[in-house]
Amino acid sequence: MAKLIRHLLPVITALHRAVFRLSGGRIGTRLFGLRFLVLEHVGRRTGARRETPLLYIEHDGAFLVVASNAGRDYAPAWWLNLQAKPDVAVRIGGGRVAVAARRASSEEALRLWPVVIATFSWFEEYRAGTMREIPLVLLEPRTSGTPRIQARAETASSRDGTLAGER
């Protein structure tokens, strides 16, 4: 299954990005029961603005994402970009939040991997199939006034796709 995902991922990502952009964020926040954000970042070499849809878990007021690259033996470009320029933004629904990206510490990762695997079981296959350590990345809101997005607020989303915490 991982090999199939690896081959389809660029096409799926491009379609997801286009649908999210064209709908103004109303479509694409949830697909097949999975929650997505769009990471806005800057290319480390080109300086070009990039948008990458990513699965996420809300954890202690931050957005937790996994730099798995579908289990490939090299890191995804978005993670390399964040290492160079960690001050980025995420969009969920119609909302936008400025965040600072950082890799979870070893201690945090020990606590967070079981949460990730319980939510997205296929990440265990990705971990087993690569020689590299897959980073867990925390996207932490940069402003103290940013509303926390509660994990259960997603189920209370409105028809336009915004989260309860973003209204």
C-alpha positions in Angstrom: 0.0 0.0 0.0 2.8 2.4 0.9 4.3 2.1 -2.6 1.0 2.9 -4.2 0.6 6.0 -2.0 4.2 7.1 -2.9 3.3 7.0 -6.6 0.0 8.8 -6.2 1.0 11.3 -3.6 2.2 14.1 -6.0 -1.1 13.9 -8.0 -3.3 13.7 -4.9 -1.4 16.7 -3.3 -1.8 18.8 -6.4 -5.5 18.1 -6.7 -6.1 18.7 -3.0 -4.2 22.0 -3.1 -6.2 23.2 -6.1 -9.6 22.2 -4.6 -8.7 23.9 -1.3 -7.6 27.1 -3.1 -10.5 27.3 -5.5 -13.0 26.7 -2.7 -11.5 29.3 -0.4 -10.8 26.6 2.1 -14.4 25.4 2.3 -13.5 22.1 0.7 -10.5 20.0 1.6 -10.3 20.5 5.4 -11.8 17.0 5.8 -11.4 14.2 3.3 -12.4 10.6 4.0 -12.7 11.4 7.7 -9.1 12.8 7.8 -8.3 16.3 8.9 -6.0 18.5 6.8 -4.4 21.9 7.0 -2.6 23.7 4.3 1.0 24.7 5.3 2.1 28.0 3.7 5.9 28.1 3.6 8.8 29.5 1.5 11.2 27.4 -0.7 14.6 27.4 1.0 16.5 27.7 -2.3 14.0 29.5 -4.6 12.2 31.8 -2.1 9.0 30.8 -3.9 5.8 30.6 -1.9 4.6 27.0 -1.4 1.4 25.5 -0.1 1.3 21.9 1.1 -1.8 20.0 2.4 -0.9 17.9 5.4 -2.7 15.6 7.8 -2.6 17.0 11.3 -3.5 16.3 14.9 -4.4 19.1 17.3 -2.2 18.6 20.4 -1.9 21.0 23.3 -2.7 24.1 21.2 -0.3 23.2 18.4 -0.7 21.4 15.1 1.2 18.1 15.0 2.3 17.0 11.5 4.5 14.1 10.4 7.4 14.6 7.9 7.1 11.0 6.6 7.2 11.7 2.8 5.1 8.5 2.6 7.9 6.5 4.1 10.6 7.5 1.6 14.2 7.4 2.7 14.5 11.2 2.3 12.7 14.1 4.0 9.9 15.9 2.3 10.8 19.3 0.8 8.3 21.1 3.1 10.3 19.9 6.2 13.6 21.1 4.7 11.9 24.5 4.0 10.7 24.7 7.6 14.1 24.0 9.0 15.5 26.9 7.0 12.5 29.2 7.7 10.4 28.0 10.6 8.0 31.1 10.8 5.1 30.0 8.5 1.3 29.9 8.5 -1.4 27.2 8.3 -4.9 27.5 6.8 -7.8 25.4 8.0 -11.1 26.1 6.5 -11.3 29.9 6.0 -9.0 30.6 8.9 -5.2 31.3 8.8 -2.9 31.0 11.8 0.8 32.2 12.0 2.9 29.4 13.5 6.4 28.6 14.4 7.6 25.2 13.3 9.9 23.0 15.4 10.8 19.3 15.6 9.5 17.5 18.6 12.2 16.7 21.1 13.1 13.1 21.7 11.1 13.0 24.9 8.1 14.6 23.1 8.4 12.1 20.2 8.3 9.2 22.6 4.9 10.5 23.9 3.6 11.6 20.6 4.3 8.6 18.3 1.6 6.5 20.0 -0.9 9.3 19.5 0.1 9.5 15.8 -0.1 5.7 15.3 -3.5 5.6 17.1 -4.8 8.3 14.7 -3.0 7.3 11.5 -2.0 3.6 11.7 -0.2 3.6 8.4 2.6 5.7 9.8 3.9 2.6 11.6 4.5 1.0 8.2 6.3 4.1 7.0 8.5 4.1 10.1 9.4 0.4 9.6 10.1 0.9 5.9 12.7 3.6 6.1 16.2 4.0 7.5 15.7 7.5 8.6 14.0 8.8 11.7 10.8 10.4 10.7 10.4 13.8 12.4 7.3 14.8 14.2 6.8 18.5 13.7 4.9 20.9 16.0 3.4 24.0 14.4 2.8 26.3 17.4 0.7 29.5 17.1 2.9 32.6 17.3 0.3 34.9 18.8 -1.2 34.5 22.3 -4.6 35.6 21.0 -4.9 32.8 18.5 -7.9 30.6 19.3 -7.1 27.0 20.1 -8.7 24.6 17.8 -10.2 21.8 19.9 -9.9 18.2 18.6 -13.6 17.7 18.9 -14.5 21.1 17.4 -14.0 19.5 14.0 -17.1 17.4 14.4 -19.1 20.6 15.1 -17.9 22.3 11.9 -20.4 24.3 10.0 -21.5 23.5 6.4 -19.0 26.0 5.0 -16.1 23.9 6.4 -14.8 26.4 9.1 -14.0 25.0 12.5 -15.9 26.1 15.5 -12.8 27.8 16.9 -12.3 29.9 13.7 -15.7 31.6 13.6 
